């Protein structure tokens, strides 16, 4: 698919006026008027401060905002930043906005950004969310420098989190991606990331399956496609990630459907790569992790435990289609434990995730229904994790999470056996 077929005539005209660039930053928007000015200001200040001699462009694909978002983006004033920093960039910076059909969601915005990067010959590209409250100009250096100066192809973020924040990533996605694809990346679906121009072209050449992804899935696809393509991967500390809202419209069931579903789908796409990988490797990490006193994340552990127990009871017939008899027996056994003694062992949890991935692979039932059935089991795992770490400090929690990741790795032959059984059924 050519770049022009992804872009409107007006958008191509604007890009043609820009010419070639060194740096491209993409900021997809959809009714982000209250936060987008802060985000754009931080990006432009960061580009002026750290890359005054590079040719830069900010690309804003908008999904049909009706709250003045695009006007706010287009009103960004570069000269004000030059004065504030007492610096005069030697290169011109551009801000270009365009529209994509809202029905395409995040995938439509990312395709526009990738096509623009390819058309403009960008050396380094970054993606930034428009609803951030915590972004600083330093994020631009943290994301772009490893690509532009150190010649890495992909930069994943590391966010500073409270120990009970991001539990879906910590307990499922991170250890699953690490065990299968072999890279120790903290945030496999980080929404702020950077990549090289040559990787942008690679993404465009292999994006035929993007219609299967929703919000988070595109980020999982980019991360796993990078690893499967054996590009140079690193990660960089950004700090805390605070949004204007915690995406209250995205409930747990939807989050699992999108995030776990995307990970399972990526395993399908890249099966020939990950089944042959053994162990895992560290990736270079840039920056330093600050020690911050983050606000605690409130989780109703008791309610999650009760929903786990009721889910196991109500979904018995469904779980029998998805899980092996021994795994299901183990889950039913722990569901009868007293709340104060409840424990969801690492081995049982890893086997559960692996069997769900294999059953998703062979579509034993409707995939949406399958992912919904994973939700109460995940609630049980989280309830157990919180109970066991109520008094643990950050280092102790990290040690327990590392034990979980190693358990996923140890059980990878179990996954492959289950996966191959799925292939012959």
N, C-alpha and C positions, 0 to 999 in steps of 0.2 A: 504494500500500500504506500503510495507516494505521500510526501509531506503535504502537498497542495490539496489532496483529496480529503485531508482531515481538517483543513482550515478554510474559512470563508475568504472570498475575494478581498474584502476590506481588511481582514486580518493579515493576509499575505502582503497587501499593499503597505500596511504599517511596518511589517517586518522588513520588507524590501528597503524602506526608507532608513531603517536602522543599520542595515549592512551586517558585516561580520562582527562577532563579539567574542570576548574571552570568557565572560561569566554570565550565566543566565539563572535568575531566581524565579521560580514559579509560585504564585500565591492563588490557588483556587478560591473562589468566593461564592456565597449564596446567602444574601441577607446578613452580612456581617458588619453593618454600618457602625455599630458601637465599639468594635474592636479593631477594624481594619486599619484605621489611621495610625494607631499605636504600632501595629505590626509593620506597616509600610515605613514609618519613620525609623524604626529600629533597623530594618533591612538597609535602607538607603544610607543611614549614618554609618552602619557597619561597612558598607561597600566603599564609601568615601574614606573612612578612617583606615581601612586595612588594604584596600586595592585601588589607590588613587590613579594608578597608571594603566589599569586594565579597562577594556571596553566592556561595559555592563548593561544589561537590560533586565527589567522586571516584567514578567509576563503574568497577566491577570485574566485567566479564563473564568468567566462568570456564568452561573447557571440560570440567570434570569432574575437577579435581585430587583426588588421594587422598593427598597428602603434608602436608596441613595448610596449604596456601596460603591458602585463603579465610578460615580462622580467623585467620591472621596479619594479613590485610588488615583484617578486622573489629575486631581488637584495637588498631588504631592509636589513639593517645591524643593528641588535640589539646591538652588543657590542659598537658601536658608541654612542648610546643613554645612555648606562650605564655609559660611561666615562663622557659624557656631564652632567649627573645628579649626578655624584659622588655616584652612588648607584649600588649595586650588587643584582639583584633579586635572590631570593632563588629558584625560579622555572624557568623552560625553557619556552620560548615563541616560537611558531611555526607560519610559514606562509605557507599556502597550497593553490595552485591554481588548478583550473579544468575548463573544458569547458562544456557549455550547448548549445543545439541547439538554434541558434539565433532566429528561428521562434517562440520559446516559449516566447520570450520577458522577461520582468521583473519577470513574474510568474515562469519561468524556473529557474532563479537565486535564487529566494526566496525558492523554493522547495529544491534546493540543500543545502541551508543554514540551513533550518529547519531539513532536514534529517541528516546533519552532526551534528547539535546540539543534536539531539536525539541519534545518534550513539555514540557520545562522552560523553553523560551524562552531558552536560553543565548546570551549575546552572543559569547563567545569559547570555543573548544574546543581541547583539545590531546590528542594521543595519545603515550603513553610506553610503551616496552617494559618488561616485568617482569624481564628477565634482565640488566639493566645493572649494571656495577660502577663506571662513571665518572660517573654522574649527580650533579649538585650542585643545591642550591636555586636557583642562578642560572639554571638551564635554564628555570625557570618564567617568569622575567622575559623571557628571550631569546625564548621561543616565544609567550607570551601578549600581551606589551605591544604588538607591532606590530598585533595585531588589536584589542585593547581600547582602546588610546590613539591609534594612528595610523590606524585604520580600514582596514587591509588585510584581504583575505578569506582569504589563504592564506600560510602561512609555512613554507617548506622549510628543512631544516637544512643547515648546513655543518659537516662533521666535520673535525677535524685528523687527517690520515692520513700515514703513512710513504709515501714516493714509490712503493713497490711494493705498497701496500695498495689494495684497491678497483679493481683493474685492469679488471674487467668493466664497471664503471660508467664509468671513465675512457676506455677504448678503444672502448666500444660504446654504452652507454645514454645517457650525457651528450651526446656529439656527435650521436647519432641524434635524440634528443628536441629538441635545440637546432636542428638543421637542419630538422626537419619542423615543429615547433610554434612555433619562433621565439623561445623564451625561454631565456636563459642561466642555467639552474638547475644548480647543482653536483651535487645529490643528488636525482634524479627519483624514486627509490624509498626515500627516507629514512624510517626507521621512527619517528622522533620529528618531529612536525609539528603545526601549529595551523591552525585555520580558523574563519571567522565562523559565526554561527548561520544566517545566510541561505544560506551555502554548504552547510551541513549539510542544510538543507531541499532544496537543489538536488540534492545527492547522493542523497537518498532518492527524489526524483522520477525519477531516471534510473538506478536501480540494477538494472534488470531483467537485465542481462548479467553480474552479479557471479558467477553460478554457474560461469562459465568461468575464474575466477581462483583461484589458490591463495595461498600466503603473501605473496609480494612483489607479485603482480599487482594486488591491491586498492590498494596504494599508488601503483602506476603509473597505475591508472585514476583515482584521485583527482587526481593531479597533472595528467594530460592533460585530464581533464574540466574542471578549473579553468581551464586555459589556453584550451580550446576555447570555454568559456562567457564568456571575456573578463573574468574577475574580476581584482581587484587582487592581484598576486603579489609577494612579497618573499622574502628568505631571511635567516637569522640564524646567526651563529657559535655553536656549542655547545661545541666542544672535542673531545678524543679520544672515540671511542666504543669502550668496552671491555665485552665481554660476559663472562658467567660461563664460557661456552664459545664456541668459534668455530663453532658449529653443525656439529660434525664429521659429523653424519648427513646433511648437505646437500652431496653431492659436486658436482664441477664440472658434470657432465652435467645433474644435477637443477637446479643453479643457473641454467644457461643455458636449460633448458627453461622454468623459471618466469619468469626475468627477461626474457630475449630474447623468449620466447613472449608474455609480457604486453605488452611494447612493441609487437610486431607486431600483436597483437589490438587494442590501443588505436588503432593506425593505421587498422585496419579500421573501428572504431567512429566515429572522428572524421575520416574521409577528406575529407568536404566542407569541413572547416576547414583542414587542413594543406596540401592541394594548392594553395591560393591564397595561402599565406604566403610572403613573400620576405625573405631575410636573417634576422637575429636581433637581439634587443634585450637590453640589460642590465636586471636587475631590482634594485630597492633592496636594499641589504644592511645589516643592523644588527649592531652589536657590532664586535669586532676579532679578527683572527686571531692567536692566541698563537704564539710561537716556542718549540716544544717539541722535546726530544730523544727522539723516539719509538723504541721498540724496532723493529729491522728486521724485515721480513716475509721469512721464508725461502721461496724458490721454487726448485724443482729445474729450472733452465733446461734442462739437458742432456736430462733425461727428457721435458720438454715438447716439445723439438725432435724427439726420436726418435718420440714419439707423433704429432706432426704428420706426419712423413714416412710412417709406417706407415698413418696414417689416410687420407692422400691416395691411397696405393696400394690400400688395401683397399676404399675407398668410391668408387672410380672411377665405377662405373655409377650410383650414387646421385647423386653430384655432377653428372653429366651431365644429370640430370633437373632440377637446381636452378639451375645456373650457366650463363651464356652460354659459348660456345666460347672466346672470347678471355680471359675471366676465368679459366676453368678451365685454359687453357694457361699463363697467368701463374702460377697457383698450382703447377701441376706443374713449371714451370721453377724456381721458387725452392726447391721441395722437394728438388731435386738439388744445391743448393749445399752447400759444406762448412759445418760448424757454425760455425766461427769467422768465416765471411764471410756468414753468413745475414742476409738483410734482407727484411722483409715491408713493401713500400712503402705509404704512407698511401693513395694513390689506389687501389691494388689491394684494400686492406682495406676501404675505404669502398664500393667497387663490390661486393665480396663480401657485405657486410652488406645493402646495398640489394637485391641479387638474391635473397638469402635472404628478405628481407621480402616481396618481390613474389611469390616462389614459395610462401611461407606463405599469402599473400593468396589465391592461386588453388588452394591445396592440391594441388600437383603430385604429392605423395606424402603418406602419413600424416604429420600435422604433428609428432607426437612423434619420428618417425624423421628428419624434416627437421631438427629442432632438435638431435638427437643428432649429425647429420652436421656441424653447425656447430662442435661441441666441438673436434675436432682442429685445425680451421682457427684457432679462437681460441687454442689452445695455441701454434700457430705464431706468431701475432701477438704474444702475450705473450713468447715466447722472444726474438723480435726486439727488442721494446721494452726488455726487461731488458738484453740484450747492448749496446744502443746507449746505455743510461743508467747503466751500472755505476758510472761515475765522475762522473756529473752531479750538481750540487746541485739543491735544490728549485726554484730559479728557472729553471734550464736545462730541467728536466723539464716545468715548467709551460709554458715557451715551445714545447716540442715538442708538448705536448698541444693547445695553442692552434692550432698549425699543422694538426694532425689535424682539429680541429673546423672550421676554415676549409675544409679539403678536403671534408669532408662537405657543408658549405654550397655550395661551388662545384659539387659533383656532384649537387645536388638535382634539376636538370632531368633528369639521367640516371635518378634514382629514379622521377620522375614518368612518364617515357617507358616504363620497365620496368613500372611499376604499371599504366599504361593498357593495355599489351599484355596484362597479366594479365586485365584486365577484359573483353577481347574474345575471349579464347580459350575 
